[in-house]
Amino acid sequence: MLIAGLQKNSLVDYRGKVAAVVFVPFCNYNCFYCHNRILLEKDPGKIKYRPTETEDFFRFLEKRIGLLQGVVITGGEPTLHKGLGEFINRVRSLGYPVKLDSNGYKPEVLEELISEGMLDSIAMDIKGPVLKYSEICGVTVDIDKIRKSISLIMDSDLDYEFRTTVPPGFTLEDIEGAVKLVEGADLYTLQQFRKPENTGDFTDIRNNLKPNTKEFFKEAVEICRSYVKEVKTRGIAL
C-alpha cells in the first residue's frame, strides 16, 4: 500500500494516545476545503509528493515499540486501497492499536474491517446535511452508503467519533441537518474551518470567506446536544 506521508508523533489524532499518523493517497471526494489536496491525484504517474517506503515505515514502528501508543491511518481515503486490511494486520502484529479515518463511502470495506476485528477506533467525516452533501464533496454522493457506514460504526463496539468541518457559509440549519445523520451517536465533533494551503492550481472562492464565529459554534453545539450524547469542538475555544 502506498504511504504518502508520516507524522511521527501526534497528541490530537487518537484520543488519549501518542500516535503516529500515516497518510495514504487518493480520494473519491473533492471537498473545496481539503487540506490534503496534494494527495488527491488519481494518476500515479502525476503524483507530486514523495511516497514513504512501506518497509521504512515498519522499521520506524519497530523502533518505537513502547514509546508510541497507536497508529492512525488517514488520507486521502484509506478504504480505496486494496491492501488496507493486510497493512492494518501488520501494524497490529507489532502491538499497536489502529484508528482509521474515513469518509464512509466504502461501507463494504468498513464492514469487513469491523467484523474481522482489525480496528480499535474509527473517525468518520460527516460532510453536511443530505441536500448539500454532493455540493460539499464536489462529486455525486450516494447518501445510502453514508447512512450504512454510520449504522455499521454505531452498531460496533469500537471507540468512534463522527465529525464535521464547518466551512464558511454553513448555517445552523446545515449543522442540524448534518448531526441528524448520526442521531444517538456517542460523540460528534464540530471542527473549525481553516483556509487550506498548498492547493496547487485549485481555487475556490469559498476558501477566502471568513470562518464562522465563536458565537455561531456555541449555538451549533447546543443544537447538536439534542441529538447526540457528547459534542466537542476542535480548532476553536468556546
C-alpha positions as CSV (number, residue, x, y, z in Angstrom):
1,M,0.0,0.0,0.0
2,L,1.3,3.5,-0.9
3,I,2.2,5.7,2.0
4,A,2.2,9.4,1.1
5,G,3.4,10.8,4.4
6,L,4.1,10.2,8.0
7,Q,3.7,12.3,11.1
8,K,5.8,10.6,13.7
9,N,4.1,11.9,16.8
10,S,0.6,13.3,17.4
11,L,-1.2,14.0,20.6
12,V,-4.5,15.0,18.9
13,D,-5.3,12.4,16.2
14,Y,-6.0,9.5,18.5
15,R,-7.8,10.4,21.7
16,G,-5.8,9.6,24.8
17,K,-2.8,8.2,22.9
18,V,0.5,9.3,21.5
19,A,0.2,8.1,17.9
20,A,2.0,8.0,14.6
21,V,-0.2,9.2,11.7
22,V,0.1,7.6,8.3
23,F,-1.2,9.5,5.3
24,V,-2.3,7.4,2.2
25,P,-3.0,8.9,-1.2
26,F,-6.1,9.2,-3.4
27,C,-9.7,10.2,-2.5
28,N,-13.0,9.8,-4.2
29,Y,-14.1,13.2,-2.9
30,N,-13.0,16.7,-3.9
31,C,-14.0,18.9,-0.9
32,F,-13.2,22.5,-1.6
33,Y,-11.6,23.0,1.8
34,C,-9.4,19.9,1.7
35,H,-6.1,20.4,3.5
36,N,-4.5,17.3,1.9
37,R,-5.2,18.2,-1.7
38,I,-1.7,17.1,-2.7
39,L,-2.9,13.5,-2.0
40,L,-5.9,13.7,-4.3
41,E,-4.1,12.9,-7.6
42,K,-5.5,9.7,-9.0
43,D,-2.9,9.1,-11.7
44,P,0.3,7.5,-10.1
45,G,2.3,9.0,-12.9
46,K,1.4,12.5,-11.8
47,I,2.0,12.1,-8.0
48,K,3.6,15.3,-6.7
49,Y,4.5,14.1,-3.3
50,R,7.4,11.7,-2.3
51,P,5.9,8.5,-1.0
52,T,7.3,6.9,2.1
53,E,8.6,3.4,1.6
54,T,6.4,0.9,3.4
55,E,9.3,-1.1,4.9
56,D,10.9,2.2,6.2
57,F,7.6,2.8,8.0
58,F,7.5,-0.6,9.6
59,R,11.1,-0.3,10.7
60,F,10.1,3.1,12.3
61,L,7.3,1.4,14.2
62,E,9.5,-1.4,15.4
63,K,11.9,1.1,16.9
64,R,9.0,3.0,18.6
65,I,7.5,0.0,20.4
66,G,6.9,1.0,24.0
67,L,7.0,4.7,23.1
68,L,4.1,5.1,20.7
69,Q,0.6,4.1,21.8
70,G,-1.2,3.7,18.5
71,V,-1.3,4.3,14.7
72,V,-3.8,6.5,12.8
73,I,-4.4,5.7,9.2
74,T,-5.8,8.7,7.3
75,G,-5.7,10.2,3.8
76,G,-6.8,10.7,1.2
77,E,-9.3,7.9,1.7
78,P,-7.7,4.7,3.1
79,T,-10.7,2.4,2.2
80,L,-9.8,2.9,-1.5
81,H,-6.7,0.8,-1.0
82,K,-7.0,-3.0,-1.6
83,G,-4.1,-3.7,0.7
84,L,-5.6,-1.9,3.7
85,G,-6.5,-4.9,5.7
86,E,-3.1,-6.6,5.2
87,F,-1.5,-3.3,6.2
88,I,-3.6,-2.9,9.3
89,N,-2.9,-6.5,10.4
90,R,0.8,-5.9,10.1
91,V,0.6,-2.8,12.2
92,R,-1.4,-4.7,14.9
93,S,1.0,-7.5,14.9
94,L,3.5,-5.1,16.4
95,G,1.1,-4.5,19.2
96,Y,-0.2,-1.1,18.1
97,P,-4.0,-0.2,18.3
98,V,-5.2,1.2,15.0
99,K,-7.5,4.1,14.4
100,L,-9.0,4.6,10.9
101,D,-10.1,8.0,9.5
102,S,-12.7,7.6,6.7
103,N,-15.3,9.4,4.7
104,G,-17.6,6.4,4.9
105,Y,-18.1,5.9,1.2
106,K,-17.0,2.3,1.2
107,P,-19.3,0.6,3.8
108,E,-18.4,-2.8,2.5
109,V,-14.7,-2.2,3.4
110,L,-15.6,-0.9,6.9
111,E,-17.9,-3.8,7.5
112,E,-15.1,-6.3,6.7
113,L,-12.6,-4.4,8.9
114,I,-15.0,-4.2,11.8
115,S,-16.2,-7.8,11.6
116,E,-12.7,-9.1,11.4
117,G,-11.7,-7.1,14.5
118,M,-9.0,-5.1,12.7
119,L,-9.9,-1.7,14.1
120,D,-9.7,-0.2,17.6
121,S,-11.1,3.2,16.8
122,I,-12.7,5.0,13.8
123,A,-13.4,8.6,12.9
124,M,-15.9,9.3,10.1
125,D,-16.4,12.6,8.4
126,I,-20.0,13.8,8.1
127,K,-19.7,16.4,5.3
128,G,-23.0,18.2,5.9
129,P,-26.8,17.8,5.5
130,V,-28.1,15.4,2.9
131,L,-29.1,18.1,0.4
132,K,-25.7,19.7,0.4
133,Y,-23.5,16.5,0.7
134,S,-22.6,16.3,-3.0
135,E,-22.1,20.0,-3.3
136,I,-19.6,19.9,-0.4
137,C,-17.8,16.8,-1.7
138,G,-17.5,18.1,-5.2
139,V,-18.9,14.8,-6.6
140,T,-22.2,13.0,-6.7
141,V,-22.5,11.1,-3.4
142,D,-24.8,8.1,-2.8
143,I,-26.1,9.0,0.6
144,D,-27.3,5.5,1.3
145,K,-23.6,4.4,1.5
146,I,-23.1,7.2,4.1
147,R,-26.0,6.0,6.1
148,K,-24.9,2.4,6.0
149,S,-21.4,3.3,7.2
150,I,-22.9,5.4,10.1
151,S,-25.0,2.4,11.2
152,L,-22.1,0.0,11.0
153,I,-20.0,2.2,13.2
154,M,-22.7,3.0,15.7
155,D,-23.6,-0.7,16.0
156,S,-20.0,-1.7,16.6
157,D,-18.1,-2.0,19.8
158,L,-15.5,0.4,18.6
159,D,-14.4,3.7,20.1
160,Y,-15.7,6.1,17.5
161,E,-16.2,9.7,16.6
162,F,-18.3,11.5,13.9
163,R,-17.0,14.9,12.9
164,T,-18.0,17.8,10.6
165,T,-15.7,20.6,9.4
166,V,-17.8,23.8,9.5
167,P,-16.9,25.8,6.3
168,P,-17.8,29.4,5.7
169,G,-21.4,29.7,4.6
170,F,-22.7,26.9,6.8
171,T,-25.9,27.7,8.6
172,L,-27.3,26.4,11.9
173,E,-29.8,24.5,9.8
174,D,-26.9,22.9,8.0
175,I,-25.4,21.8,11.3
176,E,-28.7,20.4,12.4
177,G,-29.1,18.5,9.1
178,A,-25.6,17.0,9.5
179,V,-26.0,15.9,13.1
180,K,-29.3,14.3,12.4
181,L,-27.5,11.8,10.3
182,V,-25.8,10.5,13.4
183,E,-28.6,10.9,15.9
184,G,-27.9,8.9,19.0
185,A,-24.1,8.8,18.5
186,D,-21.7,8.8,21.4
187,L,-19.6,11.6,20.1
188,Y,-19.9,14.3,17.5
189,T,-17.2,16.9,16.9
190,L,-17.5,20.3,15.1
191,Q,-14.2,21.4,13.5
192,Q,-13.4,25.0,12.7
193,F,-12.6,25.7,9.1
194,R,-9.0,26.7,8.2
195,K,-8.1,28.0,4.9
196,P,-6.2,25.3,3.0
197,E,-2.6,25.8,1.9
198,N,-0.7,24.2,-1.0
199,T,-3.7,23.8,-3.2
200,G,-1.8,24.0,-6.5
201,D,-4.0,25.2,-9.4
202,F,-7.2,24.6,-7.4
203,T,-9.1,27.7,-6.3
204,D,-12.5,28.2,-4.7
205,I,-13.9,31.5,-3.6
206,R,-15.4,29.9,-0.5
207,N,-11.9,29.4,0.9
208,N,-11.5,33.2,1.1
209,L,-14.6,33.7,3.2
210,K,-14.4,34.3,7.0
211,P,-14.8,31.3,9.2
212,N,-17.9,31.0,11.4
213,T,-17.7,32.9,14.7
214,K,-17.4,31.6,18.3
215,E,-21.0,32.6,18.9
216,F,-22.1,30.5,15.9
217,F,-20.3,27.5,17.3
218,K,-21.9,28.0,20.7
219,E,-25.3,27.9,19.1
220,A,-24.3,24.9,17.0
221,V,-23.2,22.9,20.0
222,E,-26.5,23.5,21.7
223,I,-28.3,22.2,18.7
224,C,-26.2,19.1,18.5
225,R,-26.7,18.3,22.1
226,S,-30.3,17.5,21.3
227,Y,-29.2,14.7,19.0
228,V,-26.0,13.1,20.3
229,K,-24.6,12.1,23.7
230,E,-21.5,14.3,23.6
231,V,-20.4,17.3,21.5
232,K,-16.9,18.6,21.2
233,T,-15.3,21.4,19.2
234,R,-11.9,21.3,17.5
235,G,-9.9,24.3,16.3
236,I,-11.9,26.9,18.3
237,A,-12.1,27.6,22.0
238,L,-15.6,28.3,23.4
